[in-house]
């Protein structure tokens, strides 16, 4: 595997995840890959669907809890993102190698929070489906400024919380079942690429929240 990031970087990031349950990485993607992903995102906006909460059996739309639109990615269909899928392979490999997680799959979607969109405090886990181990969020918001909203609020174990600004190229990775978080109300369109590393492969991601 040709590494996208150095082993030294990964060791530092894995230490953060082990110690704090999360890591925040700026400039995670090089300019060419970032631009390719953002262009793909914009081209697929007409195909986004309103996101629900819960699994396929209990999935429902509730704008008081969640107000984003998503486009679920498929590695075979979305061949334009092949460089990104190679990075996903590396992320999976590094978590398995240095955190001993035995991850064996993943699912990713593009997420658009329009003005007014938000997502209440939650965990990235389901009661009847608990194989999401690591959450990965990569922001695609060019020119984001304070006041634009859409910050990620991460809640610490001591009850405190802090905000992560969704600036372009920033990546946040955290333990899906251990880190409560919320997306604050956005005051302009907010773009991200969001996914989960899985203990076991899931069925198609679009059937889930």
N, C-alpha and C positions, 0 to 999 in steps of 0.2 A: 504494500500500500504506500503510495506517495503521499507524504504528510503535508497537510495544508498549514498546520501550526507546529511549532517546535515542541519537543518533549518537555523542555523546561517550562514552557507556558502551560502545558497541560498539567504538569505536576503541581504548579502553583494554583491553578484553577481547581484541581481535585482537592487540594488541601482546604480551599475555601468552602467547597461543598461539604466536605467532611466536618469542618469546624463549625460552620454557620448554617448549613443546609442550603445555601445558595451562593452563586457567584455572579458578578456583574462585569461584563467585558466590553470595553469600547473598541470600535473599529474592528469588530470580529471578522468581517468580510472585506476582502480587497475590493477596490473600486470597480473593477470590471465585473466581478461576480455580483456585487451589490446592485449595480446598474441593470444587469441582466434580470435579476429577480424582480426588481421594481418595475421594469418594463413589462415583464410577464404578468405581474400583479395588475397593472393598469389595463392590460389587454383583456383580462378575465373579469373585470368589474361587472360587466352586464350579466355574467353567469352566477354571481353570488346569490346565496339564499339566506333568508333570515334564520338566525341560529336559535335553537331551543335549549332547554335544560333537561337533564335526565337521559337515560338510555333509550334505545329504539322503542321499547315497550311503553315507557312512561314519558317519552319526549313530548314536550309542550312548549309553545311560545308564550313567554311572559315578559313583556317589555318593562315591567316594574323591577325585574331582577336582572335582565340581560338585554342589551340592545345593539348587538352587532350582527354583521352579515358575513358568511364564510363561503369559501370555495375549497373543497377537499382535494388534496393533491394525490396523484397516482403516478408512481415512478415509471410505469410502462407508457402510460398515455402522455405524460408531461415530459417528453424527452428534452425539451428546451432547457430544463432544469438539471440536466445530467451533472454539471459541475457541482451544483448544490447537493445532489444525492451522494456524491463522493465525499463531501464534507460530513454529511450525516453518517456515512459508514465510519468515518474517522472518529466522530463523537461517540458512536456506539462502541467502537473498539477501545477507546481510551477509558470509558467508564467501566467496561468489563475488565480491562487489564489492571487498572489502578484502584478501582472501588469494588471489584469482585461481585458485580451485580448480576451476572448471567443474563444480560439483556439479549433478546432474540428478535426484536421487531421494533417498528415505529409507525407513527401516523402523524401527518402534518396537514395543516390547512392555512390558507390565507385568510386574514381577518380584517374587516373594515368596520370601524366604529364611525358612523356619521355624526354630525353635530347633534349633541344630546344623548349619544350612546354611552352606556356605562355597563359595568358588571359588578354586582354586589359581592361582598366577601364570600369566599368559597375555597374549597380544596379541589384539585384536579383529580378527583377520584370518585368512583361510584360505589354504592353499597353492594350491588350485585355484579360489579366488574371492577376488580382492584389491581389490574396489571399495569397501570401507568406508574412508572417509577421516577422518571426524570422529565420535568417540563422544560421546554426550550422556546424562548421568545426572541425573535430578531426584529428590530424596529426598522421601518422604511419611511420615516417621516422627515422629509427634507425641509429645512427652515423652521423646525419646531421652536417655539418661543414660550417663555413663561406666560401663563394666561391662556394658552391653547387648550389646556386640560388633557385628559387621557393618561395621566400618570398611573403607573402601577404602584399600588400601596401594598407593601409587604409587612405582615404582622409577625413580630418577634415572639419568642416563647415567654418573655417577661410581660407581655401585654402591650408593649410599645409598638409603634409602627413607623415606617419611613417611606418616602416617595421616591420612585425611580422615574426620571424623565424619559419619555419615549423618543429619544433623539436618534437620528439616522445612523444605522450601523451598529447600534448597541445591542448586545446579546445578554439575556438573563437566563440562567439555568438554575433550577431548584428542585428539591425533592417533592414530588407531586403530592404525596400523602402527608407531608410534614409542614408545609409552608402555606398557611392561609393567606389569601391575597385578594385584591379587588382592583378593578379598573375604574378610576374616577371619571366623572362625566367629561366627555370630550366637547370642545367648543368649535372644532373644525374636524374634517375627516382625519382619522387616525388609522394608519396602515401597519400591519405586522404579519410576520410569518411565524406561526405558532405550531408546536408539535410536542409529542410525547415519546419517550423511549420506553419500550414495553418489555415486561418480563416474559410474556408470551404474545405471539402475534394476535392482533384483533381481527374481527370481521371488518368490513369496510367502514372507515371512520365516519363517513357522512351519515351513518345511522345513529351516531352518538352526538352528545352536546359538545 
